[in-house]
Amino acid sequence: MELFCIISVVAILGMVAFQDFRERKISWILLLLLLGVLIISGVRSPGMMDLWIYFGVNLSFIVLQVGVLFLYFSLKNRKLTNIVNQYIGIGDLLFFVVICAAFSPVNF
């Protein structure tokens, strides 16, 4: 089962990279598939409770980084700046949220 999860993650990430390079956008279905495989893999390895704790800590880190970027660009431009679709795409943010399920906070 673990080998199947690893192969699935690599295949899905390959499809995401191919779509991103070719079309400059990715399918949200691939992100859902990736999240599902990562959750299945995470439940088997550290356990369900640890997976949610890791996901929450990693997501908090992403929110902190996006908040700091928002403040930086708002101060730089001297007005409130929407960084989504101007500096970073929504697909990138969704990808970061999905990847939160893949790593422990130390490795993230």
Residue frames as qw, qx, qy, qz and C-alpha x, y, z in Angstrom:
[[0.000, 0.886, 0.463, 0.000, 0.00, 0.00, 0.00],
 [0.317, -0.785, 0.095, 0.524, 2.84, 2.38, 0.84],
 [0.391, -0.129, 0.598, 0.687, 4.51, 1.78, -2.51],
 [0.192, 0.630, 0.672, 0.337, 1.21, 2.46, -4.27],
 [0.141, -0.927, -0.258, 0.233, 0.87, 5.78, -2.42],
 [0.374, -0.584, 0.332, 0.640, 4.40, 6.84, -3.34],
 [0.334, 0.150, 0.698, 0.615, 3.92, 5.94, -6.99],
 [0.078, 0.787, 0.596, 0.136, 0.57, 7.76, -7.03],
 [0.228, -0.872, -0.068, 0.429, 2.06, 10.92, -5.50],
 [0.362, -0.368, 0.506, 0.691, 4.93, 10.94, -8.00],
 [0.264, 0.388, 0.739, 0.483, 2.55, 10.37, -10.94],
 [0.015, -0.883, -0.469, 0.026, 0.14, 13.11, -9.83],
 [0.288, -0.782, 0.117, 0.540, 2.98, 15.57, -9.19],
 [0.385, -0.086, 0.629, 0.670, 4.33, 14.76, -12.66],
 [0.168, 0.636, 0.671, 0.343, 0.94, 15.55, -14.20],
 [0.170, -0.914, -0.245, 0.275, 0.73, 18.79, -12.19],
 [0.363, -0.554, 0.350, 0.663, 4.19, 19.83, -13.39],
 [0.336, 0.207, 0.707, 0.586, 3.35, 18.96, -17.00],
 [0.058, 0.812, 0.563, 0.147, 0.12, 20.98, -16.88],
 [0.272, -0.862, -0.071, 0.423, 1.83, 23.92, -15.19],
 [0.369, -0.373, 0.480, 0.703, 4.65, 24.07, -17.73],
 [0.254, 0.306, 0.745, 0.536, 2.35, 23.57, -20.70],
 [0.074, -0.715, -0.569, -0.399, -0.71, 25.68, -19.84],
 [0.113, 0.306, -0.342, 0.881, 0.42, 27.81, -16.88],
 [0.619, -0.293, 0.189, -0.703, -2.52, 26.44, -14.90],
 [0.087, 0.118, -0.983, 0.111, -3.32, 23.22, -13.12],
 [0.556, -0.350, -0.579, -0.482, -6.49, 21.18, -12.72],
 [0.430, -0.469, 0.435, -0.638, -8.10, 21.31, -9.30],
 [0.958, -0.073, -0.113, -0.252, -9.05, 17.64, -9.70],
 [0.725, 0.315, -0.484, 0.375, -5.36, 16.72, -9.60],
 [0.029, -0.475, 0.503, -0.721, -4.98, 18.70, -6.40],
 [0.765, -0.285, 0.174, -0.551, -7.92, 16.84, -4.84],
 [0.950, 0.118, -0.287, 0.016, -6.44, 13.50, -5.92],
 [0.465, 0.435, -0.527, 0.562, -3.07, 14.50, -4.48],
 [0.353, -0.450, 0.405, -0.713, -4.68, 15.56, -1.21],
 [0.914, -0.154, -0.016, -0.376, -6.56, 12.27, -1.00],
 [0.863, 0.215, -0.390, 0.236, -3.46, 10.17, -1.57],
 [0.224, 0.477, -0.507, 0.682, -1.45, 12.25, 0.92],
 [0.586, -0.403, 0.281, -0.644, -4.17, 11.88, 3.56],
 [0.977, -0.038, -0.152, -0.147, -4.33, 8.11, 3.02],
 [0.699, 0.337, -0.442, 0.450, -0.54, 7.90, 3.26],
 [0.027, -0.515, 0.423, -0.745, -0.47, 10.18, 6.30],
 [0.775, -0.363, 0.099, -0.507, -3.12, 8.22, 8.17],
 [0.964, 0.038, -0.251, 0.076, -1.11, 5.05, 7.70],
 [0.585, 0.366, -0.416, 0.592, 2.23, 6.51, 8.81],
 [0.083, 0.250, -0.516, 0.815, 1.93, 8.97, 11.73],
 [0.053, -0.457, -0.836, 0.299, -1.77, 8.43, 12.46],
 [0.043, 0.747, 0.532, 0.396, -4.91, 10.51, 12.02],
 [0.352, -0.890, -0.208, 0.199, -4.43, 12.82, 15.01],
 [0.514, -0.453, 0.273, 0.675, -0.81, 13.57, 14.19],
 [0.366, 0.359, 0.565, 0.647, -1.73, 14.21, 10.55],
 [0.057, -0.873, -0.415, -0.250, -4.28, 16.89, 11.52],
 [0.464, -0.795, 0.007, 0.390, -1.84, 18.50, 13.95],
 [0.522, -0.163, 0.433, 0.717, 0.89, 18.57, 11.29],
 [0.237, 0.585, 0.566, 0.530, -1.57, 19.93, 8.73],
 [0.211, -0.925, -0.315, -0.002, -2.70, 22.69, 11.09],
 [0.497, -0.658, 0.168, 0.540, 0.84, 23.76, 11.98],
 [0.458, 0.043, 0.535, 0.708, 1.94, 23.76, 8.33],
 [0.112, 0.736, 0.542, 0.390, -1.17, 25.66, 7.24],
 [0.323, -0.899, -0.163, 0.245, -0.53, 28.25, 9.96],
 [0.513, -0.400, 0.343, 0.678, 2.98, 28.70, 8.59],
 [0.316, 0.378, 0.596, 0.635, 1.62, 29.25, 5.05],
 [0.093, -0.886, -0.433, -0.139, -0.94, 31.77, 6.32],
 [0.446, -0.759, 0.036, 0.472, 1.83, 33.62, 8.18],
 [0.470, -0.131, 0.474, 0.733, 4.00, 33.76, 5.05],
 [0.170, 0.595, 0.587, 0.522, 1.15, 34.99, 2.84],
 [0.257, -0.907, -0.319, 0.102, 0.27, 37.59, 5.49],
 [0.467, -0.590, 0.203, 0.627, 3.85, 38.85, 5.59],
 [0.371, 0.171, 0.577, 0.707, 3.91, 39.02, 1.77],
 [0.001, 0.804, 0.535, 0.258, 0.64, 40.98, 1.82],
 [0.356, -0.869, -0.104, 0.328, 2.09, 43.44, 4.34],
 [0.518, -0.307, 0.375, 0.705, 5.34, 43.77, 2.41],
 [0.267, 0.351, 0.586, 0.679, 3.68, 44.55, -0.92],
 [0.128, -0.872, -0.461, -0.103, 1.10, 46.82, 0.72],
 [0.410, -0.780, 0.027, 0.472, 3.84, 48.84, 2.43],
 [0.478, -0.113, 0.489, 0.721, 5.96, 48.88, -0.73],
 [0.132, 0.479, 0.599, 0.628, 3.07, 50.16, -2.89],
 [0.022, 0.048, 0.344, -0.938, 1.69, 52.38, -0.08],
 [0.652, -0.024, -0.063, -0.755, -1.80, 50.97, -0.55],
 [0.726, -0.080, 0.639, -0.241, -3.55, 47.69, 0.17],
 [0.345, 0.468, -0.679, -0.449, -2.39, 45.25, -2.49],
 [0.929, 0.035, 0.230, -0.289, -4.10, 42.03, -3.50],
 [0.171, -0.573, 0.760, 0.254, -1.17, 39.64, -4.00],
 [0.600, 0.189, 0.778, 0.006, -3.34, 36.84, -5.40],
 [0.618, 0.631, 0.437, 0.170, -3.33, 36.79, -9.23],
 [0.195, 0.967, -0.158, 0.037, -0.89, 39.70, -9.25],
 [0.038, -0.724, 0.682, -0.101, 2.19, 38.23, -7.59],
 [0.159, -0.148, 0.972, -0.091, 1.14, 34.66, -6.80],
 [0.486, -0.092, -0.587, -0.641, -1.58, 32.53, -8.37],
 [0.737, -0.280, 0.231, -0.570, -4.49, 30.87, -6.62],
 [0.939, 0.145, -0.308, -0.049, -3.24, 27.50, -7.90],
 [0.429, 0.428, -0.598, 0.525, 0.06, 28.06, -6.12],
 [0.358, -0.377, 0.466, -0.716, -1.74, 28.77, -2.86],
 [0.908, -0.073, 0.013, -0.413, -3.95, 25.69, -3.24],
 [0.801, 0.303, -0.484, 0.181, -0.87, 23.60, -4.00],
 [0.117, 0.441, -0.618, 0.640, 0.79, 24.85, -0.79],
 [0.653, -0.264, 0.307, -0.640, -2.34, 23.92, 1.19],
 [0.958, 0.099, -0.200, -0.183, -2.34, 20.41, -0.30],
 [0.617, 0.404, -0.558, 0.380, 1.37, 19.95, 0.41],
 [0.336, -0.554, 0.448, -0.616, 0.70, 20.77, 4.08],
 [0.920, -0.176, 0.141, -0.320, -0.58, 17.19, 4.41],
 [0.858, 0.382, -0.321, 0.121, 2.66, 15.71, 3.08],
 [0.498, 0.393, -0.507, 0.583, 5.24, 16.80, 5.63],
 [0.541, -0.595, -0.459, 0.377, 5.80, 17.07, 9.34],
 [0.039, -0.996, -0.071, 0.027, 6.30, 20.65, 10.55],
 [0.522, -0.624, 0.399, 0.422, 10.04, 20.14, 10.95],
 [0.537, 0.080, 0.644, 0.539, 10.42, 18.95, 7.35],
 [0.279, 0.827, 0.464, 0.152, 7.97, 21.51, 5.99]]
